[in-house]
């Protein structure tokens, strides 16, 4: 885990979490060859560069896949049941991100356009930033 509820962002993804806390989605791109990386890396696997730039992205995309959960389990106490967890293919970059559909919608289908917002989710004793998606 690169976000520790007690201490905050750690590791190569620290900037991602910092941006979410501030209400933005930022993703890393190699400053040398332009390759997008997610999860974040320290060094580009395509060209070997250590230089990355973090670029703000809109929270827009389409449902790549999803799962609907009807029963509670550890870590999901904050969600009303059922809830849907989405993997969203972002519209502007070749990256997929995970988040929860809020509110859940029976009309959900693969390929559906979605827009996102940054919310908070309870994880243990801490609130952590989280992506919330809504059918567009």
N, C-alpha and C positions, 0 to 999 in steps of 0.2 A: 504494500500500500504506500503510495507516495503522499498521502495526506494524513497526517496524524491528528486526531481530534483535539488533543491537548496542546500540541505545539504548532500545528499548521502545516504549510507546504514544505516538502523535503524532496530532494533528488532532482533529476532532470526535468520533471514536470512541475516544479515549484512555481514557475511563472504562470502556468495554466491555472493553478489554484488561486494564485494571487489575483489574476485577472477576473476569475469568476467571483471572488469575494467583492471585487470592485464593480461587478455588474457587466463585465465584458467577456466575450469568448475570444481568446487569442490562441493561435496555433503556430508551431514552429516550422520554418522553411529554411533549408540550407542557403546561406548567403552566397555560396560559390556556384552551385549548380541548379538551385531552385527546387530541389526535391522536397516535397512535404513529408514530414515525419510525425506519425502518431502510432503508438505512444512516443513521447519525446525521447530523444537520444542525445548523448553528449557529442557524438561524432557521426558524420554522415556516412552511411554505408555505401552510397553511390559514388562519392568522389573523395572521401576521407577528410573533408574539411571539419574543423572544430567550430566554425562560425555559423551561428544560426540567428535568424531574425524572427521575432514573434509578431505575427500579423493578425490584426483584429478581423474577425469574420462575422457575417450575419448568421443568426440562428434560423436558418431556412434549409429545408431539404426534403427528402422523401423517405418513407418507411422502407428499409431494406429487409428487415424481418422483425418479428415481435413474439412475445409470449404473454399470455393472460394468466394471472395467478388468482386462484380462488381461495386458497388456504394460507393462513399466516405461518411464518417461520421466522427464526431469529433475524433481526435487522429490518423486518418489514412492519413492525408494530405501528409506525406512523401512517401507513397507507390503509385507506378503506378498501375492503375486498368487494368485488374483484378489482385488480389493477393490471395495467398492461405496461410491460417494459419494452421499449423500442430500441432497435439499432437503426439509426438514421444516417443515410448517405447525404452528406452536406452538398448543397447546390453549387458552391463556389470552388471547392477544393476536393481532391480525391481522398477524403477522410470520412470515417464513420464514427459516430459517437452514440453512447448509450444514455437513455433517460427514461422518465416515466411519462406516460400519456396522462394529462390532467386537464379536464376530467376524462375518465375512461369512457370509451364510446364503442358501442357494439358495431358501428359501421366501419371500424378500423379494418384496413386491408393493406397488403403489401403494395408499395408504389404510391400510396396516398401522400399528397403533399402535406408538410407540417411546418409550423413555425414554433420557435422556442422562446423560453424565458429562463432566467436563472433564479432559482429558488433556494430553499434550505431544506434539508432532510435531517431528521433526528437519527443519530447513529450512536447508540449507547447513551452516554451522558452529554454528548456534544451535538451542536448543530453544524452541519457541513454543507458547503455549496453543492447544488445539484441541478441538472438540466430537467426542465419540465417542457414537454411537447404538447402541442394542441393541433388538431386537424385544421388545415388551412381552409 
